[in-house]
Amino acid sequence: MKKMKEVIPGKLFGKDTAVLLVWFWPILIIIFLMYVFILVVIPKIGQISTGFGQIKKVNVETKKINDKRIYLSTLDQDELKSKSNLIENGVLSEKNSYC
């Protein structure tokens, strides 16, 4: 401690050295926390907002699919089978016949 007092003058920038040394570590910690906040926390907040956008898109697609499923479940199954048989009879069975 005596060597430190010999190196550091009694006053720096017009303030006592002891007062500056008391505030040195808290100021250093605050600067470190600001860097961590800027470099880590703010980018994560951006990722969270992007995730919310993706969740909204998935919810919209899910609602569309559920609406289609409900529509198909309300159709008469016998009528669907007869229409599918009609379509199958109208289409040629050979794959190369459409070329």
Residue pairs with C-beta under 8 A, 6 or more apart in sequence:
8 17
8 21
9 17
10 16
10 17
11 17
12 20
13 20
92 98
